[in-house]
Amino acid sequence: MTVKKLQKKAKLRNAEYFGLQEVLDRLYAQSAENKRFTVLMELVAADENILLAYRNISKNKGSKTAGTDGKTVRYLSKFTNTALIHYIKRRLEQYQPQPVRRVEIPKGDTGKTRPLGIPTIADRLIQQCFLQILEPICEAKFHERSNGFRPNRSAEHALAQCYAMIQKRGLHYVVDIDIKGFFDNVSHGKLLKQMWNMGIQDKRVLSIISAMLKAEVAGIGFPQKGTPQGGIISPLLSNIVLNELDWWIASQWENMPTRKNREYARSDNGVIDKSQKYEMLRKGSALKECYIVRYADDFKIFCRKRSDAVKLFAAAKDWLKERLGLDISPEKSRIVNLKRQYSEFLGFKLRTVRKGVKSNGTAKYAVESHMSDKAIKKVKRQTREMVRRIQSPANVNEEYKAIGAYNAYVSGIQNYYRYATHISKDIRKIALGITRTMQNRLKERLQKQGNPLPAYIAERYGRSKQIRYVSGQAVIPIGYVQTKAPLYKRREVNQYKEQGRRSIHKNLESVNMSILHYLMRNPVQFASVELNNNRLALYCAQHGCCAVTKQPLEIGDIHCHHKLPREKGGNDQYGNLVLVTETVHILIHATDSEVIARLVQTLRLNTRQRAKLNTLRKIAGLFSI
C-alpha cells in the first residue's frame, strides 16, 4: 500500500478517534437531501473539530514549511489542548488572515515557474477546520466523474473512466480544453455564489472564506481573484467552481429527461444501467452524445462524432467565459480523433487502435496508452540526478538516504504509470539509459549480491534478476514493472456512510471506542497538544493494550511514558511515547530494590514482557531487572 493511501486511511480514522464522524455523516446525508446549512460556524469552531484539524495537518509534510511568521507545526505542538482551542476560537471571532508567503516552484521541464501561496501555520489549521466541515456537504453534490482532490479518488479512477469511454462506449473524439491560469483567475464573487447554491448559507462561514481568498500576498498585495495554490482549502474551492461545468455537460446528454420516466436497473454495487435511455436518446433526438471526465482543472469531453465535438468545443469555450469568467488556452486546446492521434491526460497519452471485428461485423477498437513524452523526459532527468547523489555521498548515512530516495522515487513512478497499457515498452526506454548511467558512475560499487532484501522489496522485486546492490543495499530495478488495468472507484466506498467505512471499522474493532473518546475529552492537563494527540494514536496502535503486559488499558489506569525522559532531551513526539499501566510506569522508573521486587511479583512478567520492560529502562538510563 502506498504512503498516500495510508495517509488517506489515517485521516478517516482520525474522525473516528475524535468522535466527529457522526457529525460529518449527518452533514453529507442532509446535503444529499438538498438541505440548507445556515449554522455551520459552531461546528467549525467545535473543540473536537479543532483538535482533529491539528492532528490532520501535523502529519502533513507541508506543516514543516514556515509561512511569513516563520512558524511551523512545532510552534502549535507546544500548546496545551485548552490553549490551542482558545487560541483558534479567539482568531475566528474577528478573523483576519496573516499575509501569505509566496514561493515560485518549477513548472515541469519548461523552465517556467508557478506560484504557491503558503499561509501561516495557524491559518492553515483554521483552513483545515473549515475543510473538515465543508467537504462532506460538497461531496454529496459533486459529480461522479470528478476525481481530483477528493477523498477515496485518484488518477487511477479518472483513467478507468477514460478507458471505458474509449473502449466500451466507442467514443473516439475528445475535446481537450486547457483553462488558462485557472487557479489565478477564479472569480471570488462567483465562487461564493456557487457555495451558497450548494447549501452553504452560513454568512459567517462565507465571510471568512472570502477573507481567506483575499489574504494579502507578502510583497505583492491583495488578490482580487483566484484560489492560491498552497492553501489547504484551495483544492476544495476549485472543485466547487468546476462542479457547475460537470453538471452542465451532464445535462447535455446523460441527464437529459426522456418522455417515458422509468426505473432503471441497478447492479450489485449500485450502478444504474442507463443503456436503454441512451439508446432512446440516440434514436429519438438530435442531441450530442457527450461525457466529461475531470481531474482538478484537467478535463476531457468524449464525443461520438466530430461534428458533435466541434459544437461542444465552441459551447464549452463560451460557457467557461460567460459563466465562470475563464479563458481557454488556444494552443493547448483542440479536438482529437483518437483513431489518428494521441490525447494527453495526467501524464499519459491515449488513443484507440483496431483489434479485430465484433460479432456484428463492425470493427473492434481497444485503448492504447503510454507515458507521455514529457513524463518520459522528466523521469529520465530526475532518475539520473538521483544516481548522481548515490555516486558522491558526503558520508555513509547520506549514501543510505540517497539509495532510499532513489528506491522510493522509482517505486512511485512504477505505481503511477503501471496503468498505461504499454508501460513495459515505455519504461524499457528509461531503464536502458539508467542502467548505463549506473554502470558508468557507480562501476565496481554496483554488485549483484548484498544484504537480505527488506520485506517490501522482496515481496515485489524478489523474483527479478535485475536487482543490484550498493554497499549491500538493494537498488530496485526501474524496468521491473507490469501493466495493471485501472479500476473504477467502488460505489460503496464512501467515508461519509457507515457501510462505506467497514474496512476502517474492522481496523478499529479491537479498540474500545468509549475509552478512546474518554481520552479525547480528557486530555492530560498542562501537557502539549502534541502529546495528547499522540496519546490517541498510541491507544489505537497498541490496540488498547499496555505496551509491556499487553493487558487491556482501563480508564484511570492509562499512563503516557516518555522513553527518553524530557530532562534528558526527550520530547512529546510519537516515537518517544508509549502507553502503559500505572504499575508498569512506576516499575520502569523504580530504583528501590524492594519496590522493584514487589512490583515484579505483582505483575508476574514473562520473559518477553521483562525484556520489553528492560528496554524501556535502558533508554531511561536505568539498570535491568
N, C-alpha and C positions, 0 to 999 in steps of 0.2 A: 504494500500500500504506500502511495506517495505521501511525502510530508504535507502537501497541500490538502489531500483528502483527510489526513489525520487531524489537521488543524480545523477543518470544517466540522468533523465529528466532535472535536473537543468543544467548539463553540456551541453546538447543540446540547451537549451535556451540561455546559455552564448554566444554561437557562433552567435546567432541571435542578442543579445544585442550589440555585438561589430562589427556587420556588416561584419563578416568574413564568413558567411555561403555560400555565392555565390562562394567565392574562393574555399572552401572545396568541394562544389558540382562540380565545374569545374574540380578539380583535380581527383575526383572519375570518372567522365564521360570520361575524357581523358585517364585515366589508363585503364578503361574498353575497350577502343579502342586501347590499347597497345602503347600509346604514350610514348616517352622517355622524361624524365624530366632532363634537363641539367642546369636549372636556378631555384633552389629552395631556395638558401640562402636568396634571397631578401624577400621571403615570411616568412621564419623562423625569420628573423630579423625585420619584419614589426612591427610598433608601436602597431597596433591592436592585432597582434599575441602575443606580449609580455604581454600586459595588460590582454588578455584573459587567458594566461598561469598563470599569478598571481592569477586571480580570481579562476581558476580551482584548483590550489594547496592550496589556502588559506582556502578552506572548507574541505580539507583532514586532517584526524586525524594525519597522519604522518607528517604534516607540523609543528607540535608542538614538534617533535623529533629533537634534535640537531645533527649535523654532527661533524666532527673533529674540526671545528672552534667554536663550542659551540653556534651557532646562530640558531634561529628558524624563522618562518614566521613573528614573531613580529618585527624582525630586518628589513625585507623588507617592512613591512607595514608603516614604518615611512618615507620612501622615498616619494617624490612627484612623480606624473606620469612622468614628464620630467626627473627627476633624475634617476628613475628606468630604463626607456627606455635607457637613455645614459649609465648607468652602464652595462646593459646586452649587448648592442651593442659593448661597449668597450671590454668586456670579449670575445665576439665572434670573434673580429678582430684577435687576437692571442690566440685562446682558448687552455687553459691547465687546465684540471680538478684538483681540490684540492684533497688531499688524502681522501679516503673513510673510514668511521668509520665501523669497523667490530664488530658485536654482534652475540652471539650464542643464538638461541631460541630453546625451547624443540621441539622434533620431535615426536608428538603423545605421547603414553604411553611407548615408547621403552626405555626411559632413555637416548637416544641419542639426539644430537642437530644438527641443521643445521645452516649454517652461513648466515647472512644477511649483505649486504653492504649498508651503509647509506651515500649517498653523502651529501655534504653541501647543505644548503637550496638554495643558488644561483645556484649550479649545478643542483639541482632538477628542478628549474624554467627553466633553459636552456634545460634540457631534455624534459620538458613539451612543450616547444616551438617547438622542433623537432617532438615530438609525434603528435601534432595537425596537422602538415603539412603532415607527412608521413602516418598517419593512413588511410585517405581516399584513397591514392594511393594503399596501401596494401589491404584494404578491397575489392577493385574491383578484386583482384587477389586471394583472399583466397577461399578455398573450402567450400561448403555449410555445410559439417558436421564437420567443425572445430568450436568449441563452446566456448573455454576458452579465457578469457581476450579480448573479442571483444564486441563492442557496441551492445546493444539490444540482447545479447545472454547470456545463463545461463546454469547451470547444468540441469535445467528442460528440455531444448531443447535437450541436449545430451541423457538424459534418454528416452525422447519421441522417438528419433531415434533408440535407442536400443530396445525399446518395439516393434517398427514397424518391425525391422529386425527379431526379435524372433517370433512375433505373426502373422504378416501379410505376411511376406516373407517366413516364415518357415525355417529360418537359425538357426540351433541348435548346430553348432560347432563354438567355439570362440577361436581365437588366442589372448592370453593375453601376451603382451610383456612389460616388465618394463625396461626402459633405465637406465643404471647405472650412477648415478650422472649427469643427463642431463645438468642442468644449469651450472655445473662446468666444463664441457668438450666440450662445443660448440667451434668449430674452428672459430677464428676471420676471417681468410682469406676466408674460405668457406662462412661465413655469408655475408661478403662484396660483394662477387661474386654473391650471391643469390639476394642481394638488387640491384645490377647492372642489373641482368637479369630481375628483376621486373620492370625496367624502371627508377630506382632512380640512375641517372648518373651524378649528380652534384658532382664533385670531392671534393669541399669544405665540402659538407654535409657528404660524406663518410669519409673524413679525420677526421672530428670532431667525428663522430660515432666511428671510430677506437680509437681515443683518450679516449672517454668515456669507451670503453671496456678495455683499458689498464691502466685506472686510478689506481694510487698507492693505495694499501690497507694498512692503517696505521699499522705498526708493522709486516707486512708480506712481502710486496714488490709489484712488478708489475706483474699482471697476464698475462700469455701467451695464455690463452684460457678461455672460459666460459663467460656467461652473468650473472653477480652477481645479486642474488635476493635482492630486496630492491630498485633498481633503477626504476624510473618511466617508462623509455623506454624499460626496460628488457623484460616485457611480450610481447610487440610487436615484438621485435627481436627474441624471442623464437618461436613465431608463424611463422615468416618468415623462420626460419630454418626448421621447420617440415612441412611447406606448401608443400615442394617438395615431402615429403613422402605421403601426402594426395593425390596428383595428380598422383603419381606413382601407388598407389593402385587402384585408379580410372581407370587408363589406362589398368589395367589387365583385366577389365571386363566391367564396366558400360560405359566407354568412348571408348571402342573398336569399331572401324568403321565396318560397315557391307557393303556387296556388293550393296545392294539397299539403297541408301540415300533417306529418306522420311521425310516428315513433320509430326512430332508427335503432337498429340492433347494436348491442354493446358487446365487446369482447370481455374475457375474464378480467383483464386489467383496467376495464373502464373506458376503453377507446370506442368512440362512436363510429359506426360504419356509415359513411355518407355517400358511398359509391352510387347508390340509386339516385340520390338527389343530384349529384354531379352529372349523371347521365341525362337526367331530365333537363338540366340547365344547358347541356351541350346541344340537345335535340330541339328544345323549345325556346331558345333565346339566342341573341347575338352577343351575349356577354363575353368579356375577355377573361379566359381562364388564367388565374394567376395566384401565386402563393409567395409569401415572404418568409425568409429565414434571416434572422438577425443575431449578431453578437456585438453588443455595445453599439457603436456608430457605424459598424461594418455590416452591410446587409445586401442581400440579393433578392430579386423578384424573378421567379421562374414562370415562364410562359410556354404555351404550346405552339404558337405561330409567331413569325417575325412581325407581321402586321400588328398583332396584339402588343408585342414588346415595344415597338416604335411608339404606339399610342400611350402605353404605360410609362415609358421613359419621359415623354413630354408632360404627362399628367403629374407624375411624381415630382418632377422638377418644379412645376408651377405650384403644386401643393406645399412643398417644403418652403418655398419662398413666401407664399401668401399666408399660410397657417402658422409657420414657425419662424419666419424671417431668416431662413438659412439658404445659402447659395451652394451650388454643387461645383466640383472641380471639373471643368470640361475635358482636360487632358487625361483625367483618371476615370471618367465615367463613359460608359459605352454599352452597346448591345453585343452580346457574344452568341454565336452559333456554336454550341458545344460539339457538334459533329466536325467542325473545322478548326476551332481554336480552343485554347485553354482559358479558363476563368480562374483568377486567383482569389483565395479566401483563407484567412487566418494562417498564412504561411504555407498553404497547399496550393496546387494548381489542378483543376478538374476539367475533364472533358468526357465525352462518351464515344465508344468505339463499337463497331458492329461485331456481334458474337453469335452468328448463325441465324436461324429462322424460327419463328414461332409456329405453333401447330396450325394457325390460320394462314400461314404462308407469308406473313409480314416479317420484316427484318427485326431482329432482336439486338438490342443495344445494352451495353454494360458500362459502368463507370470505370474510368482510368484516372488515377490520381498519383501525383508526385509531390515531393518537396518543391516549393517554388525556387526559382533561380536565385532570388535574393537570400532565401533561407540557407541554401547550399553554400553560397559565398560567405555568409555570416558564420555558419558553423565551422567552415574550414579555417577562417581567420581566428576565431576565438579558441578553437582546439589547438592550433599551432602555438598561440600565445600561452596556453596552459602547459604545453610541452616545454616551452622555454623556461617557465617557472620551475618545473621539475629539474631541468638541466642545471640551473645555477641557484640552488637554495642557499640561504645565508647560513643555515645550520641544519642538524638532523631533524629538529622539530618543524622547521619551515618546509623541509622536504616531505615530511609526513602530511602536513597540511596541504601542500601542493598536489600530492597524489590523491588525497581525499577530495579536493575540489575538482580535479580532473574527472574522477570516477562519478561524482555527483552530477557534474555537467553532462557527461556522456549518457549516463542513465536517464537523465531528464529529457535529453534530445530523443533518445530511443522511445521513451514512454509517450512523448507528444506526437512524433511523426510516424509511429507504427501504424496509424490509421490510413496512411497512404497505401494504395494497392500495390505500388511498385517501390516501396520503401527500400527493399533489399538492393535494387538496382541503383537507387539514388545514394544510399549510404555507402555502397561499394566504391563509388567515385571519391567520396570523402575519405574512406578508410585507407585506400591505396596511398594517397598523399600523406596522411597522418602516419602510417606505418613507416614510410621512408623518412619522414621528419624525425621520428623516434629513433630509428636506426642510426641516422646521421648525428643527432645531437646527444643521444644517451650512450650509443656504442656499446662497450663491454659492460656497462651498468645494467643493460637490458638483458635479463636472464629468463630461461624457460622454467626454472624451479624457484620456489620461495617458501614463505611461511604458509601454514594451513589457511585456507580461504575462510574469511568471515562467513557466517551463515547466510546473509542476504546475497552475497556474491556467489557462493556455492550453489544456492538454490536456482539462480537464474543463469549463471555462466559456467557452472561446474563441468558441463559436457563440452565446452568449447576448447579447441586446441590453440586458439589464438591468444589466450591469456599470457601475459608477460609480467615479470616482476622487477621492481627496482628497490634495492636494499631490502629484499624479502617481501615487500608489499606488492599485492596484486594490482595490476593496471588493467582494467576491464577493456575488452575489445570493442571498439566503436562499430565494427562491421557485423557483430553478432546480434542481429535483430530480425524479427519476423513480423509480417503484416498481421494486423488484427482488425476485424470488421468493427466499425464504430457502432455503438448501440444507442437506441433511444433512451431517454430518461424514463424510468418506470413511473407510470401514473400514480401508483400507490405510494411512492416516495414523496412525502410532504412533511416537513418538520413542524408544521402547524396543525397537524392532525395526529391523534393518538396512534392510529393504525400505521401511519407513515413513520412512526418512531419506534417501531417494535424492536429493531436491532439495537437501538440505544437503550431501551428498557431492559433488553437482555443483558447488556453490559452492566447495568445498574442493579440487577435483581439480587445480587449478593450484598447490597448496601442498604442499611436501614435508613430510609428517606426521612423519617421523623427525627432521627439523631442528626442527620445531615442538615436539615432545616434548623434544628436547635443550634447547631454550631454557627450557622449563618446569622441567626438572630441574636446570638450571644457571643460576640467576639471577645477575645482576650483583652481585657481592659488595659489601656495605655500601650498596647502593642501596635506595631505598624500595620497598615492595611496590607502590606506585602505578606507579613506573617499570617494574618487571618485569612487572606486569600489562599495561601499555600496550605493552610490547615485543612481547608475544604478539599483541595486537590489530593492531599495525602490520605484523607479519610477514604476517598473513593479508590485511590491507587492501592491502598492496603486492604481493600475490601472490608473496611470497617473493623479491622483487627489490629491488635498490638503488633508492632514490628518485631518484637522479640518472642513473646509467648504464643502469638497467633490466636489468642483468645479474643472474642468479640469485645470491642470497646463500649462502655456504657456511659450514659450521661453522668457527669460529675467525676468520672474517672478517665478522662482523656487529657493527657499531658503532651505538649509540643516540646520535644527535646532538640536543642542545638547540638549537632555533632561536634563541631568546633565551637567552644564557648565564646560568647561575644567579647569577654575580657581578653581572649587570646586572638582576636581578629575575626571571629565568626560573624556571620550576617544572617538575615532573615530569608535568604534565597531558598528555593525549593530543595536543591541538592544538599543543603546543610541542615535540613529538618527531618524529623521522624516522629510519628505518634506512638506513644507507649502508655501503659497504665501508670498510676501514681507510684505503686510499689516498685515497678521496674525502673521508673525515673529516679527514685531515691537510691536504688541499688547501683545505677550507672554512676552516680556521683559519690557514693559512700566511700569513706576511708577508714572508718572504725571497724575493726575486725569482728567485734561482737554483733554490730548492726548487720554487717555483711553475712555472717553465718546465719543469723536469724531470718533474714530475707531470702537467702538461698534455700533454706529449709522450707520456708513458706511457699515459694514459687515452684520448687521441685523441677528445676530446669533440666532438660535432656542435653545431650552433647551438642547438638546443633544450636539450641537456644543459648547455651552457655557461650558458644563460640561467637554468636551474634552479639551477645552482651559484652564480651571482652573486646570485640572490635570497636564498639562504641566507647568503651572505657579507654582504650588505647588512643583513639582520636582525641579524647578529652584530656589526655596526658596522665592517666591513672594506670595502676598496675592491674594485671589479670587476676581473676579469682577462680 
